[in-house]
Amino acid sequence: MGMTDVEKRALKGGAAFMETLAAPIPDACHISGLSRSEIYRRLATGDIRAVKSGSRTLILMDSLRAHLASLPAATFRAPKSVA
């Protein structure tokens, strides 16, 4: 699995690599591909967990990963051939 932008920013200046434990909502949207509205819907249903640090809402990355892993696999059909 590649590094997220958040993790890459943590490495700037020679900082040691650390796994991202939590991310603000805009970063969670970018990392997951989910919209801001979908993140809030999943927070309301309890599918994704968040914590507050002062006024900031931080999405717990373990819960985001678990939610994405629980989604059904995408299925595809071969395109119709042109005769």
PAROLO-350959 format. One record per residue (C-alpha): residue number from 1; residue in one letter; y, x, z. Coordinates in steps of 0.2 Angstrom, whole numbers, m for minus. Example, Ala and Ser with C-alpha at 12.3 -4.5 7.8 and 13.67 -1.06 7.14 Angstrom:
BEGIN
+-----+------+-------+-------+-------+
|  nr | rest |     y |     x |     z |
+-----+------+-------+-------+-------+
|   1 |    A |   m22 |    62 |    39 |
|   2 |    S |    m5 |    68 |    36 |
+-----+------+-------+-------+-------+
This chain:
BEGIN
+-----+------+-------+-------+-------+
|  nr | rest |     y |     x |     z |
+-----+------+-------+-------+-------+
|   1 |    M |     0 |     0 |     0 |
|   2 |    G |    17 |     7 |    m5 |
|   3 |    M |    32 |     9 |     6 |
|   4 |    T |    44 |    m5 |     8 |
|   5 |    D |    63 |    m2 |     5 |
|   6 |    V |    65 |    m4 |    24 |
|   7 |    E |    53 |    10 |    27 |
|   8 |    K |    60 |    21 |    14 |
|   9 |    R |    77 |    19 |    22 |
|  10 |    A |    69 |    25 |    38 |
|  11 |    L |    64 |    41 |    30 |
|  12 |    K |    82 |    46 |    24 |
|  13 |    G |    88 |    62 |    33 |
|  14 |    G |    70 |    68 |    37 |
|  15 |    A |    66 |    55 |    49 |
|  16 |    A |    48 |    53 |    54 |
|  17 |    F |    38 |    39 |    45 |
|  18 |    M |    36 |    23 |    56 |
|  19 |    E |    28 |     7 |    52 |
|  20 |    T |    40 |    m7 |    51 |
|  21 |    L |    37 |   m19 |    65 |
|  22 |    A |    50 |   m32 |    62 |
|  23 |    A |    63 |   m35 |    48 |
|  24 |    P |    79 |   m46 |    46 |
|  25 |    I |    76 |   m61 |    36 |
|  26 |    P |    84 |   m54 |    20 |
|  27 |    D |    72 |   m39 |    20 |
|  28 |    A |    57 |   m51 |    24 |
|  29 |    C |    62 |   m61 |     8 |
|  30 |    H |    63 |   m45 |    m2 |
|  31 |    I |    47 |   m38 |     5 |
|  32 |    S |    37 |   m54 |     3 |
|  33 |    G |    44 |   m62 |   m12 |
|  34 |    L |    47 |   m78 |    m2 |
|  35 |    S |    63 |   m87 |    m3 |
|  36 |    R |    75 |   m88 |    12 |
|  37 |    S |    71 |  m107 |    13 |
|  38 |    E |    52 |  m104 |    12 |
|  39 |    I |    54 |   m91 |    26 |
|  40 |    Y |    63 |  m104 |    37 |
|  41 |    R |    50 |  m118 |    33 |
|  42 |    R |    36 |  m106 |    38 |
|  43 |    L |    45 |  m101 |    54 |
|  44 |    A |    47 |  m120 |    58 |
|  45 |    T |    28 |  m123 |    55 |
|  46 |    G |    24 |  m107 |    65 |
|  47 |    D |    15 |   m99 |    51 |
|  48 |    I |    27 |   m84 |    53 |
|  49 |    R |    34 |   m78 |    69 |
|  50 |    A |    51 |   m71 |    73 |
|  51 |    V |    60 |   m64 |    88 |
|  52 |    K |    79 |   m63 |    92 |
|  53 |    S |    88 |   m47 |    96 |
|  54 |    G |   105 |   m53 |   101 |
|  55 |    S |   111 |   m64 |    87 |
|  56 |    R |    99 |   m56 |    74 |
|  57 |    T |    83 |   m65 |    69 |
|  58 |    L |    69 |   m52 |    66 |
|  59 |    I |    53 |   m57 |    56 |
|  60 |    L |    37 |   m50 |    64 |
|  61 |    M |    29 |   m40 |    50 |
|  62 |    D |    11 |   m43 |    56 |
|  63 |    S |    14 |   m62 |    55 |
|  64 |    L |    21 |   m61 |    38 |
|  65 |    R |     7 |   m50 |    32 |
|  66 |    A |    m6 |   m62 |    40 |
|  67 |    H |     3 |   m77 |    32 |
|  68 |    L |     2 |   m69 |    15 |
|  69 |    A |   m16 |   m65 |    17 |
|  70 |    S |   m20 |   m83 |    21 |
|  71 |    L |   m13 |   m90 |     5 |
|  72 |    P |   m26 |   m95 |    m8 |
|  73 |    A |   m30 |   m83 |   m22 |
|  74 |    A |   m21 |   m87 |   m39 |
|  75 |    T |   m32 |   m93 |   m53 |
|  76 |    F |   m29 |   m91 |   m71 |
|  77 |    R |   m36 |   m98 |   m87 |
|  78 |    A |   m37 |   m88 |  m103 |
|  79 |    P |   m24 |   m94 |  m116 |
|  80 |    K |   m29 |  m106 |  m130 |
|  81 |    S |   m33 |   m96 |  m146 |
|  82 |    V |   m23 |  m100 |  m161 |
|  83 |    A |   m34 |  m105 |  m176 |
+-----+------+-------+-------+-------+
